[in-house]
Amino acid sequence: MAASGCRGVRSILWKYGSCGKNFCVSRSKTVPQLPVRQICVSSSLWKKNLAAAGPQKFTQEFIDKQVEEFEVGKRHLANMMGEDPETFTQEDIDRSIAYLFPSGLFEKRARPVMKHPDEIFPKQTAIQWDAEGRPFHFLFYTGRQSYYSLLLLTGSRWLLKEEIEEYLVENISDHDYVRLIQLMEKLLSMPYCSLEEEFILKFRKQLEAQSSKHEIPALQYDPQGVAFSVADGRRKTAKASITLRDSGSGNITINGRNYLHCFPLLQDREQLMFPLHFVGMLGRFDIEGSVEGSGHSAQAGALRLAISRALLSFVSEGEVERIRQAGLLTADPRIRERKKPGQEGARKKFTWKKR
Amino acid sequence: MCVSLSLCLVRWSRYNPYYLDPDPSKDARVPESELSPEEKELQELKTVSPIKAALSSDTSSAFNDPLISKFINMMMQDGNKILARGIMTQTLETIKRKQVEKYHKSPAAKREEIECNPYTVFHQALENCKPIIGLASVQKGGKSYQVPVPLTDNRRRFLAMKWLITECRDNKHRRTHMYEKLSQELLAAFANEGNVVKRKHDLHKMAEANRAYAHYRWW
């Protein structure tokens, strides 16, 4: 029979390992008049295309099941540790796991972890098409339907590029982000943009809240009744910790020595005096502190930050805002940039040779 | 607030773009009624935005001058801020000494015109050195022309400072100290004489000579 003959041909081809060769397939039994069609078959059809599959996808049921298991497991863990399952927080979970599975691995991310599945499995877009393969959204074939639909609709505010990427669960380039912001601006300049107010508010930058949320250290009193406050400060790798005492005479003692010995340079001493001079309370306080790490300039910066923070408890609300606007309360984020491989230093490259 | 399209990824900053620059000066706040609407808006923005940390060369003292700090940074070589700042202090002291000497030697009629404050002398000298118009090289039809072009404030200040420093480093006698050379040059610039002011005038003359090519500028 032709069909079995086909199978025979196929088996012969398999035996001789000739994949990718043409061979005839015919349904001769049912429709004998159909011409024989040449169909090319290669291993790419039956082998799984790993590259095209993309990142591993998780279905919604899988994630829901994981969430359920996590909740049940949380209760079991609480029972094991002898604590109340109702008030078992994530910190308690971390503590219990560290206790039950002690790991000596240096890489913190390689240690056993138990977290809510939403934090472990990456966020993915839901299936975008129905059972027949037709996409739901009319902009699906642009490849980035969320982004392009934003451009059509009105409204905006200026979230950072990373925040917008998080919101859209899609990657956008710098150029796209800039274009988005330009169009948003143009839109806001039009009349009647208030009709889309709520949509605009969705992109409102979240920096609406008051920026003066700095923790004011508590004012303590020592046995003599003198008020003092304790604060820390950091800059590069320098760590400083000081005690600001009231009713003093402007003495500054650092690591047990007078500040003139510690900081022979005028610039460093100016930095120490800066916060006190700014509020005009130079001769009022006694400063006693310790500092370690990094160089003289960084140590002075760390002390300045610590003094400003300690000063907050002696000063009124309006003054706190003024101190903040002087830039005294922000921890300087600048650190030494690492050296990269293939370069001489952080930025310097090796000599460029044309050939 | 317009986001520029030229995203230079090389010159990035550890702060996110919403951080505003700090204002470490201690002066009394201008009362509400005298502020223009833009300044009121700026004040509002400052209350809700995060602020960058103050630099370690800025203080709230009256002697802290942003222009002097900029000049010190430009003079600094290999990160030796101590030396640069020392030279600057010595320069200001030398200027003061020379001016006070001149003050005491001159007759009573001319004493009022002599400026003894070294900071004013520095500012005025720098102003006198700033070029108003500059030249840019534009390629057109295979040939490159020097086209007169307006300069931004930052660029003018930078050129004035750069000329002062190179002039003092290169064209003076080897055995004199930098602070001496600088004070001589600054006092000359204060009186609109000296090599730096001459260089500025040369640049202006070149720009005037190349007036014909001014329309080659498209920006």
Interface residues (C-beta under 8 A of the other chain):
Chain A: W158 L160 D174 H175 V178 I181 Q182 E185 K205 L207 E208 A209 Q210 S211 S212 L265 L266 Q267 E270 Q271 M273 F274 H277 F278 G280 S297 A300 G301 L305 E321 R324 Q325 A326 G327 L328 T330 A331 D332 P333 R334 I335
Chain B: M1 C2 V3 S4 L5 L7 R14 Y15 N16 P17 Y18 Y19 D21 P22 D23 P24 K26 K46 T47 V48 S49 P50 I51 K52 A53 A54 S56 S57 T59 S60 S61 K81 I82 R85
